[in-house]
Amino acid sequence: MVETTIADLLESNCIEEGDEDDDEDLIKGSNLGMVASYYYISYVTVETFNASIKETTKLKGLLEIVSSANEFESIPIRHHEDTILARIYDRVPVKVAKADYASPYFKTYLLLQAHFSRMSLPPDLAIDQATILGKVTGLLSACVDVMSTKGTMNCLGAMDLSQMCVQAIWDRDSPLKQVPYFEEDVLKRFKAAKLDSVYDIMELEDDQRNSLLQMTDRQL
């Protein structure tokens, strides 16, 4: 078991062999191994990140790579769930070459997009989505560290994706959507007034701001 484990970790570049002539340990952790250990993630996941993330990887590619993490293998696929997953897939903007509704990784890919789109989900899927969101920010932080280990400076995509997960918005959405109670009708009024940042709101006169917000005292 020890030999098999060491062989797997060596193959995934999570540990390194030292020189027998050196005083150092014969086996020591690599940068990738330390990333896996720090974020409590599988060495298989770190190996996948290391092999898949390139300098040219865009946000769509990062979303696919993170969704394929070994940590999502346990996301349940329930009987007859493919119908509702197919309906979700029809409504999300980022598609794949072939949809696989029996795959927990594809389900993760869909539920993350549903989160960015703020879709209402059935209770079972909402629980699955919460499980995914509980894991994904740590995985994205690991992505950033893996990129740094490889000398890849394309970390902004993973950071953008992390913010999308935290704020439940797409990167192309209005920044104002991050503010509580800014629903579509409020966003439309601000867009018509050519106001698209929190600083614009702060600079408005009280009467104009209240006219655009149209919120209750509690919401304000």
Biotite code that builds the C-alpha atoms (Angstrom):
import biotite.structure as struc

atoms = struc.array([
    struc.Atom([0.000, 0.000, 0.000], chain_id="A", res_id=1, res_name="MET", atom_name="CA", element="C"),
    struc.Atom([2.846, 2.400, 0.875], chain_id="A", res_id=2, res_name="VAL", atom_name="CA", element="C"),
    struc.Atom([4.666, 1.659, -2.380], chain_id="A", res_id=3, res_name="GLU", atom_name="CA", element="C"),
    struc.Atom([1.493, 2.075, -4.447], chain_id="A", res_id=4, res_name="THR", atom_name="CA", element="C"),
    struc.Atom([0.666, 5.364, -2.723], chain_id="A", res_id=5, res_name="THR", atom_name="CA", element="C"),
    struc.Atom([4.183, 6.727, -3.244], chain_id="A", res_id=6, res_name="ILE", atom_name="CA", element="C"),
    struc.Atom([4.090, 5.664, -6.914], chain_id="A", res_id=7, res_name="ALA", atom_name="CA", element="C"),
    struc.Atom([0.743, 7.475, -7.401], chain_id="A", res_id=8, res_name="ASP", atom_name="CA", element="C"),
    struc.Atom([2.006, 10.627, -5.684], chain_id="A", res_id=9, res_name="LEU", atom_name="CA", element="C"),
    struc.Atom([5.215, 10.601, -7.717], chain_id="A", res_id=10, res_name="LEU", atom_name="CA", element="C"),
    struc.Atom([3.267, 10.192, -10.956], chain_id="A", res_id=11, res_name="GLU", atom_name="CA", element="C"),
    struc.Atom([1.017, 13.122, -10.045], chain_id="A", res_id=12, res_name="SER", atom_name="CA", element="C"),
    struc.Atom([4.054, 15.297, -9.160], chain_id="A", res_id=13, res_name="ASN", atom_name="CA", element="C"),
    struc.Atom([2.828, 15.756, -5.582], chain_id="A", res_id=14, res_name="CYS", atom_name="CA", element="C"),
    struc.Atom([6.053, 14.372, -4.071], chain_id="A", res_id=15, res_name="ILE", atom_name="CA", element="C"),
    struc.Atom([9.663, 14.287, -5.239], chain_id="A", res_id=16, res_name="GLU", atom_name="CA", element="C"),
    struc.Atom([12.497, 11.838, -4.725], chain_id="A", res_id=17, res_name="GLU", atom_name="CA", element="C"),
    struc.Atom([15.670, 13.205, -3.183], chain_id="A", res_id=18, res_name="GLY", atom_name="CA", element="C"),
    struc.Atom([19.226, 12.133, -3.911], chain_id="A", res_id=19, res_name="ASP", atom_name="CA", element="C"),
    struc.Atom([20.541, 9.236, -1.794], chain_id="A", res_id=20, res_name="GLU", atom_name="CA", element="C"),
    struc.Atom([23.848, 11.088, -1.435], chain_id="A", res_id=21, res_name="ASP", atom_name="CA", element="C"),
    struc.Atom([22.132, 14.116, 0.090], chain_id="A", res_id=22, res_name="ASP", atom_name="CA", element="C"),
    struc.Atom([21.331, 14.489, 3.753], chain_id="A", res_id=23, res_name="ASP", atom_name="CA", element="C"),
    struc.Atom([17.779, 15.474, 2.796], chain_id="A", res_id=24, res_name="GLU", atom_name="CA", element="C"),
    struc.Atom([14.854, 13.064, 3.041], chain_id="A", res_id=25, res_name="ASP", atom_name="CA", element="C"),
    struc.Atom([14.540, 10.672, 0.109], chain_id="A", res_id=26, res_name="LEU", atom_name="CA", element="C"),
    struc.Atom([10.868, 11.620, -0.278], chain_id="A", res_id=27, res_name="ILE", atom_name="CA", element="C"),
    struc.Atom([9.658, 15.190, 0.088], chain_id="A", res_id=28, res_name="LYS", atom_name="CA", element="C"),
    struc.Atom([6.560, 17.141, -0.806], chain_id="A", res_id=29, res_name="GLY", atom_name="CA", element="C"),
    struc.Atom([6.480, 19.190, -4.005], chain_id="A", res_id=30, res_name="SER", atom_name="CA", element="C"),
    struc.Atom([4.704, 22.526, -4.492], chain_id="A", res_id=31, res_name="ASN", atom_name="CA", element="C"),
    struc.Atom([1.694, 20.695, -5.937], chain_id="A", res_id=32, res_name="LEU", atom_name="CA", element="C"),
    struc.Atom([1.629, 18.341, -2.961], chain_id="A", res_id=33, res_name="GLY", atom_name="CA", element="C"),
    struc.Atom([1.656, 21.301, -0.585], chain_id="A", res_id=34, res_name="MET", atom_name="CA", element="C"),
    struc.Atom([-1.235, 22.909, -2.489], chain_id="A", res_id=35, res_name="VAL", atom_name="CA", element="C"),
    struc.Atom([-3.276, 19.685, -2.177], chain_id="A", res_id=36, res_name="ALA", atom_name="CA", element="C"),
    struc.Atom([-2.436, 19.442, 1.523], chain_id="A", res_id=37, res_name="SER", atom_name="CA", element="C"),
    struc.Atom([-3.196, 23.098, 2.292], chain_id="A", res_id=38, res_name="TYR", atom_name="CA", element="C"),
    struc.Atom([-6.635, 23.061, 0.650], chain_id="A", res_id=39, res_name="TYR", atom_name="CA", element="C"),
    struc.Atom([-7.488, 19.491, 1.728], chain_id="A", res_id=40, res_name="TYR", atom_name="CA", element="C"),
    struc.Atom([-8.107, 18.373, -1.839], chain_id="A", res_id=41, res_name="ILE", atom_name="CA", element="C"),
    struc.Atom([-7.312, 15.156, -3.679], chain_id="A", res_id=42, res_name="SER", atom_name="CA", element="C"),
    struc.Atom([-3.936, 14.687, -5.339], chain_id="A", res_id=43, res_name="TYR", atom_name="CA", element="C"),
    struc.Atom([-5.956, 13.573, -8.392], chain_id="A", res_id=44, res_name="VAL", atom_name="CA", element="C"),
    struc.Atom([-7.579, 17.016, -8.498], chain_id="A", res_id=45, res_name="THR", atom_name="CA", element="C"),
    struc.Atom([-4.241, 18.820, -8.268], chain_id="A", res_id=46, res_name="VAL", atom_name="CA", element="C"),
    struc.Atom([-2.854, 16.581, -11.019], chain_id="A", res_id=47, res_name="GLU", atom_name="CA", element="C"),
    struc.Atom([-5.877, 17.409, -13.202], chain_id="A", res_id=48, res_name="THR", atom_name="CA", element="C"),
    struc.Atom([-5.440, 21.148, -12.614], chain_id="A", res_id=49, res_name="PHE", atom_name="CA", element="C"),
    struc.Atom([-1.730, 20.968, -13.355], chain_id="A", res_id=50, res_name="ASN", atom_name="CA", element="C"),
    struc.Atom([-2.247, 19.026, -16.603], chain_id="A", res_id=51, res_name="ALA", atom_name="CA", element="C"),
    struc.Atom([-5.271, 20.962, -17.859], chain_id="A", res_id=52, res_name="SER", atom_name="CA", element="C"),
    struc.Atom([-4.700, 24.631, -17.032], chain_id="A", res_id=53, res_name="ILE", atom_name="CA", element="C"),
    struc.Atom([-2.698, 26.429, -19.709], chain_id="A", res_id=54, res_name="LYS", atom_name="CA", element="C"),
    struc.Atom([-1.586, 30.014, -20.204], chain_id="A", res_id=55, res_name="GLU", atom_name="CA", element="C"),
    struc.Atom([-4.390, 30.414, -22.751], chain_id="A", res_id=56, res_name="THR", atom_name="CA", element="C"),
    struc.Atom([-7.179, 28.823, -20.664], chain_id="A", res_id=57, res_name="THR", atom_name="CA", element="C"),
    struc.Atom([-10.209, 31.103, -20.623], chain_id="A", res_id=58, res_name="LYS", atom_name="CA", element="C"),
    struc.Atom([-13.077, 31.314, -18.148], chain_id="A", res_id=59, res_name="LEU", atom_name="CA", element="C"),
    struc.Atom([-15.156, 28.642, -19.934], chain_id="A", res_id=60, res_name="LYS", atom_name="CA", element="C"),
    struc.Atom([-12.211, 26.244, -19.826], chain_id="A", res_id=61, res_name="GLY", atom_name="CA", element="C"),
    struc.Atom([-11.604, 26.966, -16.138], chain_id="A", res_id=62, res_name="LEU", atom_name="CA", element="C"),
    struc.Atom([-15.263, 26.273, -15.392], chain_id="A", res_id=63, res_name="LEU", atom_name="CA", element="C"),
    struc.Atom([-14.993, 22.877, -17.099], chain_id="A", res_id=64, res_name="GLU", atom_name="CA", element="C"),
    struc.Atom([-11.713, 22.037, -15.346], chain_id="A", res_id=65, res_name="ILE", atom_name="CA", element="C"),
    struc.Atom([-12.955, 22.972, -11.870], chain_id="A", res_id=66, res_name="VAL", atom_name="CA", element="C"),
    struc.Atom([-16.211, 21.074, -12.436], chain_id="A", res_id=67, res_name="SER", atom_name="CA", element="C"),
    struc.Atom([-14.166, 17.952, -13.217], chain_id="A", res_id=68, res_name="SER", atom_name="CA", element="C"),
    struc.Atom([-12.473, 17.981, -9.791], chain_id="A", res_id=69, res_name="ALA", atom_name="CA", element="C"),
    struc.Atom([-12.432, 14.640, -7.987], chain_id="A", res_id=70, res_name="ASN", atom_name="CA", element="C"),
    struc.Atom([-14.273, 16.258, -5.045], chain_id="A", res_id=71, res_name="GLU", atom_name="CA", element="C"),
    struc.Atom([-17.487, 16.359, -7.109], chain_id="A", res_id=72, res_name="PHE", atom_name="CA", element="C"),
    struc.Atom([-17.511, 12.623, -7.823], chain_id="A", res_id=73, res_name="GLU", atom_name="CA", element="C"),
    struc.Atom([-19.934, 12.081, -4.923], chain_id="A", res_id=74, res_name="SER", atom_name="CA", element="C"),
    struc.Atom([-22.585, 14.528, -6.213], chain_id="A", res_id=75, res_name="ILE", atom_name="CA", element="C"),
    struc.Atom([-25.655, 12.257, -6.522], chain_id="A", res_id=76, res_name="PRO", atom_name="CA", element="C"),
    struc.Atom([-27.400, 11.505, -9.819], chain_id="A", res_id=77, res_name="ILE", atom_name="CA", element="C"),
    struc.Atom([-31.021, 10.677, -9.026], chain_id="A", res_id=78, res_name="ARG", atom_name="CA", element="C"),
    struc.Atom([-33.499, 8.634, -11.020], chain_id="A", res_id=79, res_name="HIS", atom_name="CA", element="C"),
    struc.Atom([-35.278, 10.656, -13.743], chain_id="A", res_id=80, res_name="HIS", atom_name="CA", element="C"),
    struc.Atom([-33.229, 13.767, -12.831], chain_id="A", res_id=81, res_name="GLU", atom_name="CA", element="C"),
    struc.Atom([-31.966, 14.021, -16.407], chain_id="A", res_id=82, res_name="ASP", atom_name="CA", element="C"),
    struc.Atom([-35.223, 15.708, -17.493], chain_id="A", res_id=83, res_name="THR", atom_name="CA", element="C"),
    struc.Atom([-34.841, 18.704, -15.206], chain_id="A", res_id=84, res_name="ILE", atom_name="CA", element="C"),
    struc.Atom([-31.082, 18.883, -15.866], chain_id="A", res_id=85, res_name="LEU", atom_name="CA", element="C"),
    struc.Atom([-31.865, 19.042, -19.588], chain_id="A", res_id=86, res_name="ALA", atom_name="CA", element="C"),
    struc.Atom([-34.230, 21.976, -18.940], chain_id="A", res_id=87, res_name="ARG", atom_name="CA", element="C"),
    struc.Atom([-31.499, 23.762, -16.979], chain_id="A", res_id=88, res_name="ILE", atom_name="CA", element="C"),
    struc.Atom([-29.002, 23.098, -19.772], chain_id="A", res_id=89, res_name="TYR", atom_name="CA", element="C"),
    struc.Atom([-31.358, 24.726, -22.273], chain_id="A", res_id=90, res_name="ASP", atom_name="CA", element="C"),
    struc.Atom([-31.316, 27.913, -20.178], chain_id="A", res_id=91, res_name="ARG", atom_name="CA", element="C"),
    struc.Atom([-27.606, 28.245, -19.364], chain_id="A", res_id=92, res_name="VAL", atom_name="CA", element="C"),
    struc.Atom([-25.327, 30.149, -21.775], chain_id="A", res_id=93, res_name="PRO", atom_name="CA", element="C"),
    struc.Atom([-22.170, 27.988, -21.773], chain_id="A", res_id=94, res_name="VAL", atom_name="CA", element="C"),
    struc.Atom([-22.540, 24.721, -23.699], chain_id="A", res_id=95, res_name="LYS", atom_name="CA", element="C"),
    struc.Atom([-20.363, 21.633, -24.123], chain_id="A", res_id=96, res_name="VAL", atom_name="CA", element="C"),
    struc.Atom([-19.658, 19.343, -27.077], chain_id="A", res_id=97, res_name="ALA", atom_name="CA", element="C"),
    struc.Atom([-21.742, 16.531, -25.558], chain_id="A", res_id=98, res_name="LYS", atom_name="CA", element="C"),
    struc.Atom([-24.092, 16.711, -22.569], chain_id="A", res_id=99, res_name="ALA", atom_name="CA", element="C"),
    struc.Atom([-23.817, 13.769, -20.149], chain_id="A", res_id=100, res_name="ASP", atom_name="CA", element="C"),
    struc.Atom([-26.683, 13.887, -17.669], chain_id="A", res_id=101, res_name="TYR", atom_name="CA", element="C"),
    struc.Atom([-25.400, 10.788, -15.862], chain_id="A", res_id=102, res_name="ALA", atom_name="CA", element="C"),
    struc.Atom([-22.117, 12.490, -14.922], chain_id="A", res_id=103, res_name="SER", atom_name="CA", element="C"),
    struc.Atom([-21.723, 14.196, -11.519], chain_id="A", res_id=104, res_name="PRO", atom_name="CA", element="C"),
    struc.Atom([-19.133, 16.492, -13.120], chain_id="A", res_id=105, res_name="TYR", atom_name="CA", element="C"),
    struc.Atom([-21.528, 17.675, -15.823], chain_id="A", res_id=106, res_name="PHE", atom_name="CA", element="C"),
    struc.Atom([-24.186, 18.175, -13.157], chain_id="A", res_id=107, res_name="LYS", atom_name="CA", element="C"),
    struc.Atom([-21.700, 20.317, -11.222], chain_id="A", res_id=108, res_name="THR", atom_name="CA", element="C"),
    struc.Atom([-21.011, 22.291, -14.406], chain_id="A", res_id=109, res_name="TYR", atom_name="CA", element="C"),
    struc.Atom([-24.747, 22.938, -14.839], chain_id="A", res_id=110, res_name="LEU", atom_name="CA", element="C"),
    struc.Atom([-25.500, 23.837, -11.218], chain_id="A", res_id=111, res_name="LEU", atom_name="CA", element="C"),
    struc.Atom([-22.661, 26.350, -11.119], chain_id="A", res_id=112, res_name="LEU", atom_name="CA", element="C"),
    struc.Atom([-24.095, 28.064, -14.193], chain_id="A", res_id=113, res_name="GLN", atom_name="CA", element="C"),
    struc.Atom([-27.552, 27.961, -12.611], chain_id="A", res_id=114, res_name="ALA", atom_name="CA", element="C"),
    struc.Atom([-26.033, 29.699, -9.572], chain_id="A", res_id=115, res_name="HIS", atom_name="CA", element="C"),
    struc.Atom([-24.513, 32.467, -11.716], chain_id="A", res_id=116, res_name="PHE", atom_name="CA", element="C"),
    struc.Atom([-27.899, 32.895, -13.426], chain_id="A", res_id=117, res_name="SER", atom_name="CA", element="C"),
    struc.Atom([-29.732, 32.864, -10.057], chain_id="A", res_id=118, res_name="ARG", atom_name="CA", element="C"),
    struc.Atom([-32.154, 30.164, -11.182], chain_id="A", res_id=119, res_name="MET", atom_name="CA", element="C"),
    struc.Atom([-34.718, 28.733, -8.773], chain_id="A", res_id=120, res_name="SER", atom_name="CA", element="C"),
    struc.Atom([-34.089, 25.024, -8.258], chain_id="A", res_id=121, res_name="LEU", atom_name="CA", element="C"),
    struc.Atom([-36.043, 22.119, -6.748], chain_id="A", res_id=122, res_name="PRO", atom_name="CA", element="C"),
    struc.Atom([-35.033, 21.338, -3.126], chain_id="A", res_id=123, res_name="PRO", atom_name="CA", element="C"),
    struc.Atom([-32.864, 18.308, -4.003], chain_id="A", res_id=124, res_name="ASP", atom_name="CA", element="C"),
    struc.Atom([-30.885, 20.229, -6.605], chain_id="A", res_id=125, res_name="LEU", atom_name="CA", element="C"),
    struc.Atom([-30.607, 23.251, -4.299], chain_id="A", res_id=126, res_name="ALA", atom_name="CA", element="C"),
    struc.Atom([-28.973, 20.993, -1.676], chain_id="A", res_id=127, res_name="ILE", atom_name="CA", element="C"),
    struc.Atom([-26.571, 19.611, -4.294], chain_id="A", res_id=128, res_name="ASP", atom_name="CA", element="C"),
    struc.Atom([-25.766, 23.151, -5.420], chain_id="A", res_id=129, res_name="GLN", atom_name="CA", element="C"),
    struc.Atom([-25.011, 24.229, -1.833], chain_id="A", res_id=130, res_name="ALA", atom_name="CA", element="C"),
    struc.Atom([-22.627, 21.268, -1.484], chain_id="A", res_id=131, res_name="THR", atom_name="CA", element="C"),
    struc.Atom([-20.855, 22.274, -4.704], chain_id="A", res_id=132, res_name="ILE", atom_name="CA", element="C"),
    struc.Atom([-20.553, 25.927, -3.652], chain_id="A", res_id=133, res_name="LEU", atom_name="CA", element="C"),
    struc.Atom([-19.106, 24.843, -0.312], chain_id="A", res_id=134, res_name="GLY", atom_name="CA", element="C"),
    struc.Atom([-16.209, 23.209, -2.148], chain_id="A", res_id=135, res_name="LYS", atom_name="CA", element="C"),
    struc.Atom([-15.653, 25.299, -5.245], chain_id="A", res_id=136, res_name="VAL", atom_name="CA", element="C"),
    struc.Atom([-14.023, 28.431, -3.758], chain_id="A", res_id=137, res_name="THR", atom_name="CA", element="C"),
    struc.Atom([-11.261, 26.350, -2.140], chain_id="A", res_id=138, res_name="GLY", atom_name="CA", element="C"),
    struc.Atom([-10.732, 24.534, -5.432], chain_id="A", res_id=139, res_name="LEU", atom_name="CA", element="C"),
    struc.Atom([-10.446, 27.843, -7.292], chain_id="A", res_id=140, res_name="LEU", atom_name="CA", element="C"),
    struc.Atom([-7.903, 29.094, -4.748], chain_id="A", res_id=141, res_name="SER", atom_name="CA", element="C"),
    struc.Atom([-5.968, 25.887, -5.414], chain_id="A", res_id=142, res_name="ALA", atom_name="CA", element="C"),
    struc.Atom([-6.192, 26.674, -9.155], chain_id="A", res_id=143, res_name="CYS", atom_name="CA", element="C"),
    struc.Atom([-4.535, 30.045, -8.546], chain_id="A", res_id=144, res_name="VAL", atom_name="CA", element="C"),
    struc.Atom([-1.719, 28.396, -6.576], chain_id="A", res_id=145, res_name="ASP", atom_name="CA", element="C"),
    struc.Atom([-1.234, 25.718, -9.243], chain_id="A", res_id=146, res_name="VAL", atom_name="CA", element="C"),
    struc.Atom([-0.961, 28.451, -11.882], chain_id="A", res_id=147, res_name="MET", atom_name="CA", element="C"),
    struc.Atom([1.618, 30.223, -9.738], chain_id="A", res_id=148, res_name="SER", atom_name="CA", element="C"),
    struc.Atom([3.573, 26.974, -9.327], chain_id="A", res_id=149, res_name="THR", atom_name="CA", element="C"),
    struc.Atom([3.646, 26.593, -13.120], chain_id="A", res_id=150, res_name="LYS", atom_name="CA", element="C"),
    struc.Atom([4.712, 30.204, -13.579], chain_id="A", res_id=151, res_name="GLY", atom_name="CA", element="C"),
    struc.Atom([1.439, 30.915, -15.363], chain_id="A", res_id=152, res_name="THR", atom_name="CA", element="C"),
    struc.Atom([0.309, 34.476, -14.780], chain_id="A", res_id=153, res_name="MET", atom_name="CA", element="C"),
    struc.Atom([-3.246, 33.884, -16.025], chain_id="A", res_id=154, res_name="ASN", atom_name="CA", element="C"),
    struc.Atom([-4.681, 33.838, -12.492], chain_id="A", res_id=155, res_name="CYS", atom_name="CA", element="C"),
    struc.Atom([-7.288, 36.542, -13.069], chain_id="A", res_id=156, res_name="LEU", atom_name="CA", element="C"),
    struc.Atom([-9.686, 34.108, -14.751], chain_id="A", res_id=157, res_name="GLY", atom_name="CA", element="C"),
    struc.Atom([-9.773, 31.874, -11.656], chain_id="A", res_id=158, res_name="ALA", atom_name="CA", element="C"),
    struc.Atom([-10.197, 34.938, -9.433], chain_id="A", res_id=159, res_name="MET", atom_name="CA", element="C"),
    struc.Atom([-13.080, 36.188, -11.615], chain_id="A", res_id=160, res_name="ASP", atom_name="CA", element="C"),
    struc.Atom([-14.706, 32.759, -11.442], chain_id="A", res_id=161, res_name="LEU", atom_name="CA", element="C"),
    struc.Atom([-14.312, 32.764, -7.661], chain_id="A", res_id=162, res_name="SER", atom_name="CA", element="C"),
    struc.Atom([-16.099, 36.122, -7.443], chain_id="A", res_id=163, res_name="GLN", atom_name="CA", element="C"),
    struc.Atom([-18.858, 34.784, -9.699], chain_id="A", res_id=164, res_name="MET", atom_name="CA", element="C"),
    struc.Atom([-19.359, 31.930, -7.229], chain_id="A", res_id=165, res_name="CYS", atom_name="CA", element="C"),
    struc.Atom([-19.412, 34.266, -4.218], chain_id="A", res_id=166, res_name="VAL", atom_name="CA", element="C"),
    struc.Atom([-21.714, 36.899, -5.756], chain_id="A", res_id=167, res_name="GLN", atom_name="CA", element="C"),
    struc.Atom([-23.931, 34.610, -7.893], chain_id="A", res_id=168, res_name="ALA", atom_name="CA", element="C"),
    struc.Atom([-23.472, 36.672, -11.053], chain_id="A", res_id=169, res_name="ILE", atom_name="CA", element="C"),
    struc.Atom([-21.892, 36.284, -14.481], chain_id="A", res_id=170, res_name="TRP", atom_name="CA", element="C"),
    struc.Atom([-18.798, 38.338, -15.260], chain_id="A", res_id=171, res_name="ASP", atom_name="CA", element="C"),
    struc.Atom([-20.776, 40.292, -17.867], chain_id="A", res_id=172, res_name="ARG", atom_name="CA", element="C"),
    struc.Atom([-23.595, 41.233, -15.435], chain_id="A", res_id=173, res_name="ASP", atom_name="CA", element="C"),
    struc.Atom([-24.006, 44.727, -14.041], chain_id="A", res_id=174, res_name="SER", atom_name="CA", element="C"),
    struc.Atom([-21.816, 45.260, -10.956], chain_id="A", res_id=175, res_name="PRO", atom_name="CA", element="C"),
    struc.Atom([-24.928, 46.653, -9.261], chain_id="A", res_id=176, res_name="LEU", atom_name="CA", element="C"),
    struc.Atom([-26.404, 43.146, -9.219], chain_id="A", res_id=177, res_name="LYS", atom_name="CA", element="C"),
    struc.Atom([-24.094, 42.439, -6.272], chain_id="A", res_id=178, res_name="GLN", atom_name="CA", element="C"),
    struc.Atom([-26.013, 44.936, -4.122], chain_id="A", res_id=179, res_name="VAL", atom_name="CA", element="C"),
    struc.Atom([-28.862, 43.413, -2.061], chain_id="A", res_id=180, res_name="PRO", atom_name="CA", element="C"),
    struc.Atom([-32.396, 43.932, -3.448], chain_id="A", res_id=181, res_name="TYR", atom_name="CA", element="C"),
    struc.Atom([-31.159, 45.089, -6.854], chain_id="A", res_id=182, res_name="PHE", atom_name="CA", element="C"),
    struc.Atom([-33.613, 43.025, -8.875], chain_id="A", res_id=183, res_name="GLU", atom_name="CA", element="C"),
    struc.Atom([-34.184, 43.320, -12.623], chain_id="A", res_id=184, res_name="GLU", atom_name="CA", element="C"),
    struc.Atom([-36.641, 46.210, -12.406], chain_id="A", res_id=185, res_name="ASP", atom_name="CA", element="C"),
    struc.Atom([-34.209, 48.281, -10.311], chain_id="A", res_id=186, res_name="VAL", atom_name="CA", element="C"),
    struc.Atom([-31.310, 47.436, -12.630], chain_id="A", res_id=187, res_name="LEU", atom_name="CA", element="C"),
    struc.Atom([-33.346, 48.515, -15.652], chain_id="A", res_id=188, res_name="LYS", atom_name="CA", element="C"),
    struc.Atom([-34.069, 51.922, -14.107], chain_id="A", res_id=189, res_name="ARG", atom_name="CA", element="C"),
    struc.Atom([-30.381, 52.496, -13.346], chain_id="A", res_id=190, res_name="PHE", atom_name="CA", element="C"),
    struc.Atom([-29.359, 51.365, -16.822], chain_id="A", res_id=191, res_name="LYS", atom_name="CA", element="C"),
    struc.Atom([-31.833, 53.796, -18.379], chain_id="A", res_id=192, res_name="ALA", atom_name="CA", element="C"),
    struc.Atom([-30.286, 56.543, -16.229], chain_id="A", res_id=193, res_name="ALA", atom_name="CA", element="C"),
    struc.Atom([-26.801, 55.476, -17.429], chain_id="A", res_id=194, res_name="LYS", atom_name="CA", element="C"),
    struc.Atom([-25.672, 54.648, -13.879], chain_id="A", res_id=195, res_name="LEU", atom_name="CA", element="C"),
    struc.Atom([-23.677, 51.453, -13.516], chain_id="A", res_id=196, res_name="ASP", atom_name="CA", element="C"),
    struc.Atom([-21.572, 51.621, -10.363], chain_id="A", res_id=197, res_name="SER", atom_name="CA", element="C"),
    struc.Atom([-22.037, 51.896, -6.613], chain_id="A", res_id=198, res_name="VAL", atom_name="CA", element="C"),
    struc.Atom([-20.156, 55.196, -6.720], chain_id="A", res_id=199, res_name="TYR", atom_name="CA", element="C"),
    struc.Atom([-22.774, 56.590, -9.118], chain_id="A", res_id=200, res_name="ASP", atom_name="CA", element="C"),
    struc.Atom([-25.466, 55.741, -6.559], chain_id="A", res_id=201, res_name="ILE", atom_name="CA", element="C"),
    struc.Atom([-23.527, 57.398, -3.729], chain_id="A", res_id=202, res_name="MET", atom_name="CA", element="C"),
    struc.Atom([-23.200, 60.642, -5.679], chain_id="A", res_id=203, res_name="GLU", atom_name="CA", element="C"),
    struc.Atom([-26.937, 60.994, -6.403], chain_id="A", res_id=204, res_name="LEU", atom_name="CA", element="C"),
    struc.Atom([-29.186, 63.400, -4.559], chain_id="A", res_id=205, res_name="GLU", atom_name="CA", element="C"),
    struc.Atom([-31.439, 61.624, -2.043], chain_id="A", res_id=206, res_name="ASP", atom_name="CA", element="C"),
    struc.Atom([-34.661, 62.290, -3.959], chain_id="A", res_id=207, res_name="ASP", atom_name="CA", element="C"),
    struc.Atom([-33.224, 61.023, -7.264], chain_id="A", res_id=208, res_name="GLN", atom_name="CA", element="C"),
    struc.Atom([-31.722, 57.955, -5.585], chain_id="A", res_id=209, res_name="ARG", atom_name="CA", element="C"),
    struc.Atom([-34.984, 57.047, -3.853], chain_id="A", res_id=210, res_name="ASN", atom_name="CA", element="C"),
    struc.Atom([-36.885, 57.548, -7.110], chain_id="A", res_id=211, res_name="SER", atom_name="CA", element="C"),
    struc.Atom([-34.635, 55.023, -8.844], chain_id="A", res_id=212, res_name="LEU", atom_name="CA", element="C"),
    struc.Atom([-34.469, 52.526, -5.973], chain_id="A", res_id=213, res_name="LEU", atom_name="CA", element="C"),
    struc.Atom([-38.193, 52.468, -5.051], chain_id="A", res_id=214, res_name="GLN", atom_name="CA", element="C"),
    struc.Atom([-37.440, 50.298, -2.017], chain_id="A", res_id=215, res_name="MET", atom_name="CA", element="C"),
    struc.Atom([-39.008, 49.921, 1.404], chain_id="A", res_id=216, res_name="THR", atom_name="CA", element="C"),
    struc.Atom([-37.309, 51.381, 4.479], chain_id="A", res_id=217, res_name="ASP", atom_name="CA", element="C"),
    struc.Atom([-36.170, 47.909, 5.483], chain_id="A", res_id=218, res_name="ARG", atom_name="CA", element="C"),
    struc.Atom([-34.609, 47.277, 2.089], chain_id="A", res_id=219, res_name="GLN", atom_name="CA", element="C"),
    struc.Atom([-32.922, 50.682, 2.116], chain_id="A", res_id=220, res_name="LEU", atom_name="CA", element="C"),
])
